[in-house]
Amino acid sequence: MANKYKSAVFSTTYVNRETLKAFLFPFTLKIKTQILELDYKQFTSKVKFDEKELREFYKKVQNNFALEEAPKVEIFKVTSEEEVKKLYSSLAKGENLNLKPFKVFPISKEENYGEFKELVEKVSQNKKIVVEKVKDGYLIAVYREGERRIPSFEEVKEEVKAVYKKLKTLEWIEKHKDKLTKEVLEGKYKTEVKEVETIGFTLIQNFGLPVQTLFEVLKGKRYIAVKTGKGLAVIKILSVKQVENVAAEVEDHYRLLVRNSQYIRKLQEVLQEVYRNGEMEIKINTRLIESL
């Protein structure tokens, strides 16, 4: 049904010049900056937490610490045929075993299987349980699929501690941002300093600035403080100039973006009007535009 109206609806769309100018505004600002970056590690002593708090944090984010374990071959060693039968039966049924494997070999090209090379390769190829008689008993080898495992808190305690300390420190920096910014500008802290000539759009991309901040810069704002993943960035505006023209490919991109947005909205309105007496609300897939 949509195909019937697509061309007609698209022909009614147009690009409003003021709307396009709003989209292009960040590209018209040529800005010379001095960026002072303050590393969060200078302030880790400002935050305190105990192990209980750390454990609670880990419960919330433990999926982020999941380990992807490689497939492996476990080899068990027993001394009698009776033990072989019992263990083989348990392995075939997939039962949990209290018995610790004699050897464990991750399946990897870099792994050295030594004297167990032939047995490991045989099991990893056929994925079946293999029994092999040796001088002092029997070896029973079984293939285990790789799995995603959530490590215990103790396994990753130091890593979790580092992540949480950084998170808490960044929160502290955000809370004290105004005071820190003043002190950075006064030279009270060691910072990484770099001068960058750029455009407004790049500042939006790199620091997540709202467009409103660029308007303030154009009106005379001379520094911007932004919390980053590393700490705090204080952006000193050394000079700013607005130009009339932007790159043709940029203007073409946003011109099409504005028109397509209008097109999708209008097409949905047309189809809903067509079905106004029905119960079904029509939703247009935004990927529809790709078929133009």
N, C-alpha and C positions, 0 to 999 in steps of 0.2 A: 504494500500500500504506500509506503514512504517513497518508493522510487517514482511513483506517479507525480509527486509534487516537488521533488528535489530541485529540478532545474528551475521551475517557476519561482519557488521560494528564494533560491539563491540569487536570481535576477533582481529581486527586490531589495537585496542587502546593499549597504554602502559603508564607507569608512568615514565616520565623523572625525573631522580634523582635530577638534579639541581632545577627543578621546585618545587619538593616536599620539598627540603631543604629550599627554599624561604618561603614556606607556614609554615614550622615548626620553622623557625628562632625565632619568638617571644616566643616559648616554651622552647628554649634552654638557655635563659638568666635568671640566678638566681640573683635577685637584692635585696640588702638591702637598704631601703630608710628611710628617715625621712620626713614626710609630715607635712607641716605647712599650716593650713587652715585659711584664713583671711575672716571674715564675712563681707558681703556687708553692713550690718547695721551700721558699723563704718563710712560709707562715704555717707549716704543719704543726709547729709547737703550740699554736693557738687553739687547737682542737683536742679534746679528750673524750675517750669512750672506753667502756669495759668490754670484757669478753661476751657477756650476756647480750649487749647491744650488737656486737659484731655477729654473733650467732643468729640473732633475729634478722639482721640485714641479709645474711647468707641464705636464710630460708626463702626470702623474697626474690633473690636473684640467682639461685643455684643453677637454673637452666643455662645461664650464661657461662657457667664453668664446666658444662658437660664435656666428657671426654669421648672421642670417637675411637674405640679400640679396634685394632686390626683383627681379622680372622686369625685363629691360632689352632695348633694341634697340641692336645694334652696327652701325655703318656703316663700311664699308671703301671706300677710294677707289683706283681704278686708272686707267690711261691708255689701255689698248688692249682690243679685243674678245677677244684671245687670253688676256689676264689675267683678263677677266671669266669666260670659259669655265672656266679652270683653278680660279679661286677659287670659282665657283658649284658646281662638282663637289665640291670639298673640303668646302664648307659643307653640301651635300646629304647627304654621307656621314658627317657629324658628326666629321670628322677634326680633330685638334688643329692649330692654325695658329701659325706663328711670326710671322705678320704682325700688327702692332699695329693695332687699329681706329682709324679716322680720327676717329670720334665715338662716344661711348657715352651713351645716355640711359636712366636708370631710368624705369620706367613708374610715373608718379605724377601725381596731379592738380595738385600744386604745381610740377611740373617745367616749365620754359620751353624748348620745343623750337626756338623761333626759326624760321629759314628751313627747318628740317627737319621742321616740324610735320606737314605732309601725309604725308610719307614714313613718319615714325615711327608715326603713327596708323594708316596703312594696314597696316604690318607687324604692329603689336600686335593688330589686329583679325583678320587672316587667318592669322597665325602662319606665314606662308610667306616664302621668300626673295624679295626684290624688287630688281630692277635698274632704275636710273634714269639716263638719259643727261644729263650736264651739260656746260657749255661746255668745261671742260678735262679731260673724261674720263667716268668712270662711277662711280656710287655703288651699292654692293651692301649692302642692309640685311637683317639676320637677327634673328629674335626668340630671346631666351635666357630659359628658365624661371628663376624664382627658385630659389636653392639655399642649403643650410645649409653654411657654410664654417668650417673651423677656422683661425683666423688664425695667422700665424707668431709665434714668441716675440717677435721684434722689434716687431711691430705692437702688441702689448699689454703690452710689458715693464713699463711704469710701473704699469699697473693690476694686473698680477700681483704686482709688488713690494709694492704697498700691501696687497693681500689677504694675502700671505704674512707681511708684517711684523705685521699685526694678529693673525694666527693664532699666530705665534711669541710675541707679547707676551702674548696671553691664556693661552698655555701657561705662560709665566713667572709670570704672576699666580696661576694655579692652584697652581703649585709653592710660591710664597711667600705663599699666602693667609693663613695664621695670623699671620705677622709683619705683613703689610699691614693685616689687620683690627685688630690691636692699635694700630698707628700711626694708623689712621683714627679709632678711638675716642679717641685722644689728641689728635686735631686736627692731625696733622702734614701732612695733605694737603688740597688744595682739593677739596671734594666738592659735588655738587648735593644739597641737603637738602630733603626734603619730609615732612610729617606726614600719615599716612593712617589713617583708621579703616576697618577692613575685616573680612572673615571669613576663617577658615582656608582655605576652599576657594579663595578668590581668590589667596591667597599660593601655594598649590599650582599654580594655573594660571599665574600670572605669573612664578614663580621656579623651578618644577619641584621644589618641596620634597617629600620623602617624607612620608607621613602620620605616621611615627614622630617626625619633628621637631615636629609639632604636639602630640603627647603630651608631648614634652620641654618645650615652651613652657608647657603647662598645669601641668607640675610645677615650673616656675620658671626655665627657660632664658630668658636676657634678651637675647641677641643671636644672629643667624644671619648667616653669611657665605656669599654665593653668587656664583660666577662667572657673569657675564652676557655677552651679545653685545657689550656696550659696555665691559666691564671687570669691576668688582667692586661688588656691592651688600652693604652691611652693614645689616641690619635690626635696629634696636633695639626691643625689646618694652617699651612704656611701660605698658601694662596689658592684662590678658586676663580675660575673663569667659565662662563657659559657660552657655548658656541651654538650657532644656528643649525648647522647640518650634522648629520650622523652618517655612518657608512650606509651605502645603498642597500646592502644585503640585510642589515639590521632593520632598516625601515620597512623593507619588503616583508620580512618575517612578521613584524608586529602588525603591519597592515592586514596581512592574511589572517593573523590570529584574531584581530578585532572583528573582521568580517565573518569568520567562521563561527565565532561565539554568537554573533547576532543571528547567523543562519540557523544554527541548532535551536536557538530559542524560538525563532519564528516557525520553524518546521514543526516543533512540538505543539505550538499554539494552533497551527493549521490542522494537524491530525486530531487534536483534542476537540476541535470544533466539528470535524467530520464525525467523530464518535460521541458528540455531546449527548445523544440520547441513550448511550450505552452505559454500562456499569464499569467498564474497564478503563483505567487511566493509562494513557499512552506515555511511555518513557522512551526517549531517544538515546540510543547508545552513542556516547561521544566519539566512538571510533568510526561512526558513520561517515564522518568527514573524509576518512582515508579512502573511501570508495569513489570520491569525486574524480 
